[in-house]
Amino acid sequence: MNAKEIDYYERKGKFIVDYLPKEVSDEKKVYVRNLEELILIEGQVFEEKNKIRRIILKLLSYFNFDVYSDRLERINLKEPRDLLNYMEDDRNKLGIHLERERCFIELDLERLSFMVYNPSSQVKDILLPLVRAEGLFYRKA
């Protein structure tokens, strides 16, 4: 995986899995930042991040994948426990490449969302029910 491949995926279509159903206007960005801080203070942030972790772990049950660090270095994380341990450190950013499906997932657990680039119909068929089951939203970014 390299920067050129990432650019390819970004041009193909970008979607977000988020706790908000639609993007907010610029004038409401401060409100949303305050909401996220409130979620953090109330301790709900752990549950929101766990929703994302559960979606990712379940999704990967259906596809072959490679995991990359934020520096695009391949990381050997094939077992669910290893992947979960890596995701539990919120400082870790990672990319998940579903090569056969030509899809890339960008995960940054400092945020309460993740990006999905160029999702195939097979990926969407699995991802959308998982997102709905966790009470999150899937939309064009």
Rosetta constraint file for C-alpha pairs under 8 A:
AtomPair CA 1 CA 5 HARMONIC 6.26 0.50
AtomPair CA 1 CA 6 HARMONIC 7.48 0.50
AtomPair CA 1 CA 68 HARMONIC 7.86 0.50
AtomPair CA 1 CA 72 HARMONIC 6.25 0.50
AtomPair CA 1 CA 73 HARMONIC 7.70 0.50
AtomPair CA 1 CA 74 HARMONIC 7.82 0.50
AtomPair CA 2 CA 6 HARMONIC 6.46 0.50
AtomPair CA 2 CA 72 HARMONIC 6.34 0.50
AtomPair CA 3 CA 7 HARMONIC 6.19 0.50
AtomPair CA 3 CA 72 HARMONIC 7.87 0.50
AtomPair CA 4 CA 8 HARMONIC 6.35 0.50
AtomPair CA 5 CA 9 HARMONIC 6.48 0.50
AtomPair CA 6 CA 10 HARMONIC 6.24 0.50
AtomPair CA 6 CA 104 HARMONIC 7.90 0.50
AtomPair CA 7 CA 11 HARMONIC 6.28 0.50
AtomPair CA 8 CA 12 HARMONIC 6.48 0.50
AtomPair CA 9 CA 13 HARMONIC 6.96 0.50
AtomPair CA 9 CA 14 HARMONIC 7.93 0.50
AtomPair CA 9 CA 103 HARMONIC 7.13 0.50
AtomPair CA 9 CA 104 HARMONIC 6.76 0.50
AtomPair CA 9 CA 117 HARMONIC 5.50 0.50
AtomPair CA 9 CA 118 HARMONIC 5.94 0.50
AtomPair CA 10 CA 14 HARMONIC 6.14 0.50
AtomPair CA 10 CA 117 HARMONIC 6.01 0.50
AtomPair CA 10 CA 118 HARMONIC 7.58 0.50
AtomPair CA 12 CA 117 HARMONIC 6.92 0.50
AtomPair CA 12 CA 118 HARMONIC 5.34 0.50
AtomPair CA 13 CA 117 HARMONIC 5.63 0.50
AtomPair CA 13 CA 118 HARMONIC 5.00 0.50
AtomPair CA 13 CA 119 HARMONIC 7.87 0.50
AtomPair CA 14 CA 115 HARMONIC 6.83 0.50
AtomPair CA 14 CA 116 HARMONIC 5.88 0.50
AtomPair CA 14 CA 117 HARMONIC 4.59 0.50
AtomPair CA 14 CA 118 HARMONIC 6.34 0.50
AtomPair CA 14 CA 140 HARMONIC 6.18 0.50
AtomPair CA 14 CA 141 HARMONIC 5.53 0.50
AtomPair CA 15 CA 115 HARMONIC 5.71 0.50
AtomPair CA 15 CA 116 HARMONIC 5.07 0.50
AtomPair CA 15 CA 117 HARMONIC 6.25 0.50
AtomPair CA 15 CA 138 HARMONIC 6.94 0.50
AtomPair CA 15 CA 139 HARMONIC 5.53 0.50
AtomPair CA 15 CA 140 HARMONIC 4.29 0.50
AtomPair CA 15 CA 141 HARMONIC 4.74 0.50
AtomPair CA 16 CA 113 HARMONIC 6.78 0.50
AtomPair CA 16 CA 114 HARMONIC 5.73 0.50
AtomPair CA 16 CA 115 HARMONIC 4.53 0.50
AtomPair CA 16 CA 116 HARMONIC 6.00 0.50
AtomPair CA 16 CA 137 HARMONIC 7.99 0.50
AtomPair CA 16 CA 138 HARMONIC 5.74 0.50
AtomPair CA 16 CA 139 HARMONIC 5.53 0.50
AtomPair CA 16 CA 140 HARMONIC 6.18 0.50
AtomPair CA 16 CA 141 HARMONIC 5.51 0.50
AtomPair CA 17 CA 113 HARMONIC 5.36 0.50
AtomPair CA 17 CA 114 HARMONIC 5.38 0.50
AtomPair CA 17 CA 115 HARMONIC 6.39 0.50
AtomPair CA 17 CA 116 HARMONIC 7.65 0.50
AtomPair CA 17 CA 131 HARMONIC 7.30 0.50
AtomPair CA 17 CA 136 HARMONIC 6.75 0.50
AtomPair CA 17 CA 137 HARMONIC 5.53 0.50
AtomPair CA 17 CA 138 HARMONIC 4.60 0.50
AtomPair CA 17 CA 139 HARMONIC 6.71 0.50
AtomPair CA 18 CA 112 HARMONIC 6.44 0.50
AtomPair CA 18 CA 113 HARMONIC 4.44 0.50
AtomPair CA 18 CA 114 HARMONIC 6.86 0.50
AtomPair CA 18 CA 136 HARMONIC 5.81 0.50
AtomPair CA 18 CA 137 HARMONIC 5.33 0.50
AtomPair CA 18 CA 138 HARMONIC 6.56 0.50
AtomPair CA 19 CA 112 HARMONIC 6.82 0.50
AtomPair CA 19 CA 113 HARMONIC 6.90 0.50
AtomPair CA 19 CA 135 HARMONIC 7.64 0.50
AtomPair CA 19 CA 136 HARMONIC 4.95 0.50
AtomPair CA 19 CA 137 HARMONIC 6.01 0.50
AtomPair CA 20 CA 136 HARMONIC 7.24 0.50
AtomPair CA 20 CA 137 HARMONIC 6.41 0.50
AtomPair CA 21 CA 136 HARMONIC 7.66 0.50
AtomPair CA 21 CA 137 HARMONIC 5.22 0.50
AtomPair CA 21 CA 138 HARMONIC 7.27 0.50
AtomPair CA 21 CA 139 HARMONIC 7.24 0.50
AtomPair CA 22 CA 139 HARMONIC 7.17 0.50
AtomPair CA 23 CA 141 HARMONIC 7.91 0.50
AtomPair CA 24 CA 28 HARMONIC 6.12 0.50
AtomPair CA 24 CA 29 HARMONIC 6.66 0.50
AtomPair CA 25 CA 29 HARMONIC 6.65 0.50
AtomPair CA 28 CA 32 HARMONIC 6.37 0.50
AtomPair CA 29 CA 33 HARMONIC 6.21 0.50
AtomPair CA 30 CA 34 HARMONIC 6.22 0.50
AtomPair CA 31 CA 35 HARMONIC 6.15 0.50
AtomPair CA 32 CA 36 HARMONIC 6.16 0.50
AtomPair CA 33 CA 37 HARMONIC 6.27 0.50
AtomPair CA 34 CA 38 HARMONIC 6.14 0.50
AtomPair CA 35 CA 39 HARMONIC 6.20 0.50
AtomPair CA 36 CA 40 HARMONIC 6.17 0.50
AtomPair CA 37 CA 41 HARMONIC 6.11 0.50
AtomPair CA 38 CA 42 HARMONIC 5.99 0.50
AtomPair CA 39 CA 43 HARMONIC 6.27 0.50
AtomPair CA 39 CA 44 HARMONIC 5.23 0.50
AtomPair CA 39 CA 45 HARMONIC 5.47 0.50
AtomPair CA 40 CA 44 HARMONIC 6.15 0.50
AtomPair CA 40 CA 45 HARMONIC 4.95 0.50
AtomPair CA 40 CA 46 HARMONIC 7.99 0.50
AtomPair CA 43 CA 47 HARMONIC 7.92 0.50
AtomPair CA 44 CA 48 HARMONIC 6.37 0.50
AtomPair CA 45 CA 49 HARMONIC 6.10 0.50
AtomPair CA 45 CA 112 HARMONIC 7.84 0.50
AtomPair CA 46 CA 50 HARMONIC 6.01 0.50
AtomPair CA 47 CA 51 HARMONIC 6.26 0.50
AtomPair CA 48 CA 52 HARMONIC 6.77 0.50
AtomPair CA 48 CA 112 HARMONIC 6.59 0.50
AtomPair CA 49 CA 53 HARMONIC 6.30 0.50
AtomPair CA 49 CA 109 HARMONIC 6.62 0.50
AtomPair CA 49 CA 112 HARMONIC 6.28 0.50
AtomPair CA 50 CA 54 HARMONIC 6.04 0.50
AtomPair CA 51 CA 55 HARMONIC 6.27 0.50
AtomPair CA 51 CA 134 HARMONIC 5.89 0.50
AtomPair CA 52 CA 56 HARMONIC 6.28 0.50
AtomPair CA 52 CA 112 HARMONIC 7.78 0.50
AtomPair CA 52 CA 113 HARMONIC 7.26 0.50
AtomPair CA 52 CA 114 HARMONIC 7.77 0.50
AtomPair CA 53 CA 57 HARMONIC 6.14 0.50
AtomPair CA 53 CA 84 HARMONIC 7.18 0.50
AtomPair CA 53 CA 87 HARMONIC 7.12 0.50
AtomPair CA 54 CA 58 HARMONIC 6.05 0.50
AtomPair CA 55 CA 59 HARMONIC 5.96 0.50
AtomPair CA 55 CA 127 HARMONIC 7.49 0.50
AtomPair CA 55 CA 130 HARMONIC 5.84 0.50
AtomPair CA 55 CA 131 HARMONIC 6.70 0.50
AtomPair CA 55 CA 134 HARMONIC 7.80 0.50
AtomPair CA 56 CA 60 HARMONIC 6.19 0.50
AtomPair CA 57 CA 61 HARMONIC 6.75 0.50
AtomPair CA 57 CA 80 HARMONIC 6.61 0.50
AtomPair CA 57 CA 83 HARMONIC 7.94 0.50
AtomPair CA 57 CA 84 HARMONIC 7.70 0.50
AtomPair CA 58 CA 62 HARMONIC 7.67 0.50
AtomPair CA 58 CA 130 HARMONIC 7.87 0.50
AtomPair CA 59 CA 63 HARMONIC 7.32 0.50
AtomPair CA 59 CA 126 HARMONIC 6.59 0.50
AtomPair CA 59 CA 127 HARMONIC 6.34 0.50
AtomPair CA 59 CA 130 HARMONIC 7.82 0.50
AtomPair CA 60 CA 64 HARMONIC 7.12 0.50
AtomPair CA 60 CA 65 HARMONIC 7.10 0.50
AtomPair CA 63 CA 98 HARMONIC 6.67 0.50
AtomPair CA 64 CA 98 HARMONIC 6.17 0.50
AtomPair CA 64 CA 99 HARMONIC 7.42 0.50
AtomPair CA 64 CA 100 HARMONIC 7.46 0.50
AtomPair CA 65 CA 96 HARMONIC 6.51 0.50
AtomPair CA 65 CA 97 HARMONIC 5.48 0.50
AtomPair CA 65 CA 98 HARMONIC 4.77 0.50
AtomPair CA 65 CA 99 HARMONIC 6.67 0.50
AtomPair CA 66 CA 74 HARMONIC 7.13 0.50
AtomPair CA 66 CA 75 HARMONIC 7.63 0.50
AtomPair CA 66 CA 76 HARMONIC 7.80 0.50
AtomPair CA 66 CA 77 HARMONIC 7.75 0.50
AtomPair CA 66 CA 78 HARMONIC 7.81 0.50
AtomPair CA 66 CA 96 HARMONIC 5.75 0.50
AtomPair CA 66 CA 97 HARMONIC 5.23 0.50
AtomPair CA 66 CA 98 HARMONIC 6.85 0.50
AtomPair CA 66 CA 99 HARMONIC 7.87 0.50
AtomPair CA 67 CA 74 HARMONIC 5.85 0.50
AtomPair CA 67 CA 75 HARMONIC 5.50 0.50
AtomPair CA 67 CA 76 HARMONIC 6.98 0.50
AtomPair CA 67 CA 77 HARMONIC 6.47 0.50
AtomPair CA 67 CA 94 HARMONIC 6.81 0.50
AtomPair CA 67 CA 95 HARMONIC 5.71 0.50
AtomPair CA 67 CA 96 HARMONIC 4.63 0.50
AtomPair CA 67 CA 97 HARMONIC 6.39 0.50
AtomPair CA 68 CA 72 HARMONIC 5.17 0.50
AtomPair CA 68 CA 73 HARMONIC 5.20 0.50
AtomPair CA 68 CA 74 HARMONIC 4.38 0.50
AtomPair CA 68 CA 75 HARMONIC 5.41 0.50
AtomPair CA 68 CA 94 HARMONIC 5.53 0.50
AtomPair CA 68 CA 95 HARMONIC 4.89 0.50
AtomPair CA 68 CA 96 HARMONIC 6.27 0.50
AtomPair CA 68 CA 97 HARMONIC 7.84 0.50
AtomPair CA 69 CA 73 HARMONIC 5.26 0.50
AtomPair CA 69 CA 74 HARMONIC 6.46 0.50
AtomPair CA 69 CA 75 HARMONIC 6.62 0.50
AtomPair CA 69 CA 92 HARMONIC 7.69 0.50
AtomPair CA 69 CA 93 HARMONIC 6.29 0.50
AtomPair CA 69 CA 94 HARMONIC 4.71 0.50
AtomPair CA 69 CA 95 HARMONIC 6.29 0.50
AtomPair CA 70 CA 92 HARMONIC 7.77 0.50
AtomPair CA 70 CA 93 HARMONIC 5.39 0.50
AtomPair CA 70 CA 94 HARMONIC 5.40 0.50
AtomPair CA 70 CA 95 HARMONIC 6.88 0.50
AtomPair CA 72 CA 95 HARMONIC 7.63 0.50
AtomPair CA 77 CA 82 HARMONIC 5.76 0.50
AtomPair CA 77 CA 83 HARMONIC 5.46 0.50
AtomPair CA 78 CA 82 HARMONIC 7.14 0.50
AtomPair CA 78 CA 83 HARMONIC 6.94 0.50
AtomPair CA 79 CA 83 HARMONIC 6.29 0.50
AtomPair CA 80 CA 84 HARMONIC 6.00 0.50
AtomPair CA 81 CA 85 HARMONIC 6.08 0.50
AtomPair CA 82 CA 86 HARMONIC 6.28 0.50
AtomPair CA 83 CA 87 HARMONIC 6.18 0.50
AtomPair CA 84 CA 88 HARMONIC 6.05 0.50
AtomPair CA 85 CA 89 HARMONIC 7.13 0.50
AtomPair CA 86 CA 92 HARMONIC 6.99 0.50
AtomPair CA 87 CA 92 HARMONIC 6.61 0.50
AtomPair CA 87 CA 109 HARMONIC 7.41 0.50
AtomPair CA 90 CA 108 HARMONIC 7.41 0.50
AtomPair CA 90 CA 109 HARMONIC 5.05 0.50
AtomPair CA 90 CA 110 HARMONIC 5.64 0.50
AtomPair CA 91 CA 108 HARMONIC 7.82 0.50
AtomPair CA 91 CA 109 HARMONIC 7.20 0.50
AtomPair CA 91 CA 110 HARMONIC 6.79 0.50
AtomPair CA 92 CA 108 HARMONIC 6.94 0.50
AtomPair CA 92 CA 109 HARMONIC 7.34 0.50
AtomPair CA 93 CA 106 HARMONIC 7.72 0.50
AtomPair CA 93 CA 107 HARMONIC 5.77 0.50
AtomPair CA 93 CA 108 HARMONIC 4.68 0.50
AtomPair CA 93 CA 109 HARMONIC 6.96 0.50
AtomPair CA 94 CA 106 HARMONIC 6.14 0.50
AtomPair CA 94 CA 107 HARMONIC 5.32 0.50
AtomPair CA 94 CA 108 HARMONIC 6.70 0.50
AtomPair CA 95 CA 104 HARMONIC 6.87 0.50
AtomPair CA 95 CA 105 HARMONIC 5.55 0.50
AtomPair CA 95 CA 106 HARMONIC 4.63 0.50
AtomPair CA 95 CA 107 HARMONIC 6.10 0.50
AtomPair CA 96 CA 104 HARMONIC 5.70 0.50
AtomPair CA 96 CA 105 HARMONIC 4.99 0.50
AtomPair CA 96 CA 106 HARMONIC 6.56 0.50
AtomPair CA 96 CA 107 HARMONIC 7.97 0.50
AtomPair CA 97 CA 102 HARMONIC 7.60 0.50
AtomPair CA 97 CA 103 HARMONIC 6.10 0.50
AtomPair CA 97 CA 104 HARMONIC 4.63 0.50
AtomPair CA 97 CA 105 HARMONIC 6.48 0.50
AtomPair CA 98 CA 102 HARMONIC 5.91 0.50
AtomPair CA 98 CA 103 HARMONIC 5.13 0.50
AtomPair CA 98 CA 104 HARMONIC 6.10 0.50
AtomPair CA 99 CA 103 HARMONIC 6.45 0.50
AtomPair CA 99 CA 104 HARMONIC 7.99 0.50
AtomPair CA 101 CA 119 HARMONIC 7.47 0.50
AtomPair CA 101 CA 120 HARMONIC 6.03 0.50
AtomPair CA 101 CA 122 HARMONIC 7.75 0.50
AtomPair CA 101 CA 123 HARMONIC 7.43 0.50
AtomPair CA 102 CA 118 HARMONIC 6.89 0.50
AtomPair CA 102 CA 119 HARMONIC 7.50 0.50
AtomPair CA 102 CA 120 HARMONIC 7.39 0.50
AtomPair CA 103 CA 116 HARMONIC 7.27 0.50
AtomPair CA 103 CA 117 HARMONIC 5.69 0.50
AtomPair CA 103 CA 118 HARMONIC 5.10 0.50
AtomPair CA 103 CA 119 HARMONIC 5.24 0.50
AtomPair CA 103 CA 120 HARMONIC 6.90 0.50
AtomPair CA 104 CA 116 HARMONIC 5.98 0.50
AtomPair CA 104 CA 117 HARMONIC 5.09 0.50
AtomPair CA 104 CA 118 HARMONIC 6.92 0.50
AtomPair CA 104 CA 119 HARMONIC 7.63 0.50
AtomPair CA 105 CA 114 HARMONIC 7.26 0.50
AtomPair CA 105 CA 115 HARMONIC 5.67 0.50
AtomPair CA 105 CA 116 HARMONIC 4.55 0.50
AtomPair CA 105 CA 117 HARMONIC 6.15 0.50
AtomPair CA 106 CA 114 HARMONIC 5.92 0.50
AtomPair CA 106 CA 115 HARMONIC 5.08 0.50
AtomPair CA 106 CA 116 HARMONIC 6.47 0.50
AtomPair CA 107 CA 113 HARMONIC 7.62 0.50
AtomPair CA 107 CA 114 HARMONIC 4.99 0.50
AtomPair CA 107 CA 115 HARMONIC 6.66 0.50
AtomPair CA 108 CA 113 HARMONIC 7.53 0.50
AtomPair CA 108 CA 114 HARMONIC 6.58 0.50
AtomPair CA 109 CA 113 HARMONIC 7.42 0.50
AtomPair CA 109 CA 114 HARMONIC 7.96 0.50
AtomPair CA 119 CA 123 HARMONIC 5.71 0.50
AtomPair CA 119 CA 124 HARMONIC 6.26 0.50
AtomPair CA 120 CA 124 HARMONIC 6.25 0.50
AtomPair CA 121 CA 125 HARMONIC 5.98 0.50
AtomPair CA 122 CA 126 HARMONIC 6.66 0.50
AtomPair CA 123 CA 127 HARMONIC 5.88 0.50
AtomPair CA 124 CA 128 HARMONIC 5.60 0.50
AtomPair CA 125 CA 129 HARMONIC 7.30 0.50
AtomPair CA 126 CA 130 HARMONIC 6.71 0.50
AtomPair CA 127 CA 131 HARMONIC 6.15 0.50
AtomPair CA 128 CA 132 HARMONIC 6.20 0.50
AtomPair CA 128 CA 138 HARMONIC 7.08 0.50
AtomPair CA 129 CA 133 HARMONIC 6.00 0.50
AtomPair CA 130 CA 134 HARMONIC 6.41 0.50
AtomPair CA 131 CA 135 HARMONIC 6.45 0.50
AtomPair CA 131 CA 136 HARMONIC 5.28 0.50
AtomPair CA 131 CA 137 HARMONIC 6.28 0.50
AtomPair CA 131 CA 138 HARMONIC 6.99 0.50
AtomPair CA 132 CA 136 HARMONIC 5.70 0.50
AtomPair CA 132 CA 137 HARMONIC 6.67 0.50
